[in-house]
Amino acid sequence: MNAVHFGAGNIGRGFIGNLLNESGYEVCFVDVNSDMIDRINSDKSYLVQLLNDEKEIKKISPVSASNSMTQKDEIIDRIVSADLITTSVGVNNLVHIAPVLAEGLIKRIQQMKPKVDVIANENAINATSILKNEVLKLLTEAEKELLNKHIGFPNSAIDRQALSVNIDGVEIAVVEPYFEWVINQSEIMSDKTLLIKGAAYVSDMNPYIERKLYCVNAGHATAAYIGFLAGKETVQDSLAVDKIRTFVKNTMTETAQYLIKEYNMKPEDMDNYIEKTIQRHGNTSISDSVLRVGRSPIRKLGYDERLVAPARKLHEMKKPVKYITKVIAAAFSFYDIEDEESVEIQGYIKQNGIEEAVKHYTKLTNNELIKLITENYEYINSSDNKCFED
């Protein structure tokens, strides 16, 4: 079986490509990194290190790679013959891969190839639907009808920490042993998609997507933004501080109250999930920069994103938002000169004030919630960065 995977980054190689290889797929990566592409094609393989006690290194083979900047025709041919198409390019980059994907999918339909599924594995709710919409924008009405009949776009939720290290001049993807790949079975069109080793197939994605976003991603962001204000370099350094670790746990416990009520999740199950997640984030075998985890704060402060969404949903339920509103305020205080989004936010605050910035970036309209975030921001920026104090 053949798979085309857009994105040869840490998640692409360390997680998705790894699992597809173990499931019997020969993966062709599509990327813009010419050095990575050349190395994969030269070696016909790549290495992944597992962060277990043995620090096991696995060789993933056979694989190949294509350059999205210079090999459009080859990529289209790969799409035509693929048994599965996946992505991990970042949700903001889905629009950039849509044109070649649209051309390839229509060509395979015209050649009467079997039905195939496209799965976008990004840190966003219903990322595959986002990708599908970008593809549909490029098609005629007749082509749209054909696409809907022959191409599946199942949504998914993924969870695995993946970084990279340089060993003897070779970039190796480094992943934790734990992973979760949940796929919406009701949206699948090809039986071959059901062969992914270790994937979970469910009929309702929302509980898994929101649990991942509002607990795992929100907790990670909390450790980064609070750690940044406390002068810590990594998420692991941040979670090594008892007060910050407690604050992160309290934040996740707070957001979990929405999940418990909305999806009837058991409180004890959520407690165990939160504790396991904090242990994963604090794994000292990983060195995860707070600047990397905190980057792109405009996206992370979005209305349906990991911080604002649980805050507004909890507030609508009349449940406490003490901790999550502090984290949102901390995100507005995050600054990295190398991160364009944080630079933009700071410039907007300087020109318009924090209250207008909260309204502008979060799209919140609830005055009480806006006031809480604004007051927390003002407190944070006048109290020696002790926002993790109760």
N, C-alpha and C positions, 0 to 999 in steps of 0.2 A: 504494500500500500504506500501511496505517496501523499505527503502533506506539504503544503506551502505555509510557512509562518512568516508574517511580516514583523520584523524586529528581532535583531540578534543581540539584544542587551542581556542583562543579568536574568531577568524573568524569562525572556525568550529561550536562552540557552539552558539556564539552570533549572527551570521549572517546566515550561510547556514543551520545549524540544526534548528534554530529558524524558518526560512521561510518554510523549508520542513515540519516541524511539523504543522505549520499553514495551510499548503496545504494538510494535510491529510496523510502525510507519518509518519510511525513509524521508527525512525532513530536508526541505530546501528553504533556507533562510533568505529573506529579502530585506536588505538594509542599505544604508548610505555609507557605512564605515568601510572604506575600501581595504584598509589593513586587515580588519576582521574577516572580510569576505575572502581576501586572498589567502589568509591563513587557513580558513575552513576548507577552501577548495584544494589547497596544497596538501593538507593533512588528511582530508576526507573524514575528519573527526575533530572533536574538541574535548576539553577536560572540565569536569565539574567536581568541586570538593564539597563533601558533606560535613556539616559541623556537628559530627557525633564525637564520641570519645576517641575513636580511632583516626579522626580527620581523614576519612576514606576519600580517595580520589578515583572518580569513575571516568572511563573513556567512552564518549558517545559517538557511535559510528554505525553505519555510513551516513554522512550528511553532505550537503552542498550549499552553495550560497550564490545569490544573484544581486547585482547592484541596481537599485531602483532608479539611479540617476542615468545609467548608461545601457541598461539591458532590458528595456521595456518589452520588446518582442519576445525575448526568452521568458520573461515573467508571465506574460499572457499565455504562452504555450504551457507553462507550468500550471497555471490556474485551470486551463482547459483539461489537463490530464489528472488533476489532483483528486484524491479521495477525501480530503479534508483541508479546510483553509482556516487558519487561526491568526490572531494578532496579539502583540503586546508592544505597542508603539507609543502609548500615552494617549489619553482620550482626545487631547487637542490636535493630535497628528492624524486622527482617523480621516479627516477631510482630505489630507494629502495623498492617502493611499486609495481613496475612493475611485479616482479616474481609471487607474490601471485595473483595479478590481472589477469595475463595471464593464470595461471592455472585455476582460477575460471571461467573465461570467456569461455575457451575452454570446460570445463566440462559442463557448462550450455548449450552450443551449442550442445554438444554430447547428452544431455538429452532433446534436442528439446524444450527448454524453449523459451518464447517469446523474441522478440528483445528488447534490452535494451540500454540505453545511458550512457556514462561515461563522466563526465564534470569535468575538472581540473580548480579549481578557485584559481589561483595564480597570483601574481603581475609580469606577464611576457606576452609578446605578444604570442598568440596562444599556451598557456600552454597545452591545451588538445592535440594538435598535437604533442607536445614534449612527452607527456605521451604515446600517441599511438605509436610513433616511438620506444620508449623504450620497449613497449610490443611486437611489431613486431619483434624486434631483437631476442626474445626468442622463436619464433615460426618457425615451418617448413613451406615450401611453401604452402602445402595443408591447414595448420591451418590458415595461413595468408588470404587465399582466403575465408575460412569460416568466419573469423573475420570480414572481409570487408562486407560480406553479412548480418551479423546478429547483429553486434555491432556498434552503433553510437558513434562518438567522437566529439560532438559539442563544438566548442570553445566558450569562454565566457569572459566577462569583469566584474569585481566586484569593487564596491567602497563603503566602509563603515569603519569608524574608530572603532576599537574594541580593548579594553584593558581589564584589570582585576583588581579587588580589593579583598582584603581578609576581609570578614565580619564574625566575630565569628568563625574564623578558617576555613571558607569555601571560596574557590576561586570562585568568581562570574564574569562572562563575563560582561563587560560594553560597551555598544554601543551607538553611536549617533542615533538620530531619522532618519536622512537621509540615504538612501542606493540606490544603483543602481546595478542591476544584469541583464546584457544584454547577450543573448544567440543566437547563430547563428542557426536560424530555419532551414536553408537549410541542415544542417548536422545532424538534429535530425531523429532518426529511430522509436522511441516509442512515441505514442500519450500521454502517461502518463507524459512525460517530459514537455508537454505543460500546465500542471496543476499547475505549481509553482506560488504561489501567489506573485504578485508584480514584477515578472520577465518581462523583455521586450524581445520580440522575433523579430529579424531583419534578413535581407538577406545579409547585408554587415556590417561586424564587424569592419573593419579598422578605420572608423571615431571615433567610441566609444573607441576602444582600444587605439588609439593614443592620443585622447583627455585626457583620463584617465592618460596615462603614461607620456605624455609631459607637462600636466598642473598640475593635482592633485599630481602625484608622484614626478614630477620635483619640484613643489612648496614646497612640504613637505621636500624633500631632501635639497632644498635651505635654508629653515628656519633652518634646523638642522645643515648644514655645516657652514653657516654664523653665526648662533647662537653659535656654538662651538668656532669659532675664536673670537667671542665677549665675551666669558666667560659665556654664558648663560647655565643653566642646562636643560631647557625644551624648546620645540618648542613654547609653549605658552609664556614663558618669552621672547623668541626671537622676536615674533611677537608683543609684547607689546612695543617694541622700535620702534618709528616712522620711523627712517631711515632704519632699517632692514625690517620692514613691507613694506615700499615703494620699497625697493630693491627687495623683493620677488614678489611684484605685477609687477614691471617692468620686471622681469625675465619671469613671466608667460605671460605677455602681449607680450613679445618678441617671446616666443615659439609659442604663438597662431597665429602669422603671418603665420607660415607654415600651420597650420590647416585651416585658413581662405582661403588661396590660393589653397591648395590641395583639399579641400572638399567643397569649396564655403560656408563655415559657415559664418553667419552674424556677423560682428564685434561687434554689440551691444549685440548679444547673448553670444559671448565669453567674453565680458566685465562683463556681469551679472554672468556668470559661474565662472569667476576668482574671483569676489568679494565674491560670496557665498562660494567658496572653501577656501579663506583666512579666512573668518569668521569661517568656520568649523575647520580649522587647529588651529585657535587661541582660540577656545572654552575653557574657563578657568575651565569648569567642568572636563576637561581632563588634566592630567599631563603626557605629552609625552616626555620622556628623549631624548635629542639630541643624546646621545650615542646609544640609541635603534634605532632611526630613521636613524642615519648615519651609522649604522653598515653594514658590508659586502660591503665596497666601491669598491672592485674589480668587483663585480657583477654590482653595480650601475654605474660603469664607462665603462661598456661593449659597444661595437660598436652599438648595436641595443637597448640600454637601454635608460633610462629616461633623461639623460643629453647629452650624446654624439650624439645620434640619431638626436634630434632636432637641435643641433648645426651644424652638418654636412649638414642636409637637408636645414636649413636656409642659410648656406654659399653657397650651390649649387644654391640656388635661388637668391643669391647676396643680401640677406637681413641681417640686423644687427645681430651680435652675441656678442654684448658688455657685456651683463649681464650673459648669459649662459656660456661663456668661463671663466668668473670669478668664477662661481659656480663650474665648473669642476676643476679649480685650487684650490678652497677651499676644494674640495673632496680629492685632492692629499695631502692637508695639515692636513686632519683629522687624529687623532690618539687616540686610546683607547687600552691600554695594554691588555684588555680582549678580543679584537677583532683581530683574527688571520689575517684577510685580511688587516686591517690597519697597523698592525705590519709588514706584508710582504711588503706592498707598501713603508713604510718608510725605510726599509732595502734596497729595490731596489734603491730608490732615492739616498740614502747615497753611494751606491756602484757604480751606473751608471749615476747619474745625472737626473734632472727632465725631460729634453727633451727626453731621452731614455725611461724614465718611462711612459711618455705620449704616445709615440709610442707603447710601449710594452703592456700597459693595455687597451688603447682605440682602438688600431689597425688602427688608423687614418694614412693616407698617404699624406694628403694635407698639404704641408709645411707651408702655410700661417696660417692655423688653429692651427697646432702644435705650431707655433711661438707665436700666440696670447695666448694660454693656458700657455705656458712656461713663457712668459713675465708677465702674471697675477700672476702666482705662485711666481715668483721672487719679484714682487711688494708686494704681500700679506705678504711674509716672511721677508720684510725689512721695513714695515711701521706700526708697532704696531697693526696689525690685523684689519686695517680699509678698508678691501676690499669691504665693502658695501657703501663706499663713492664713489660718482661720480668723 
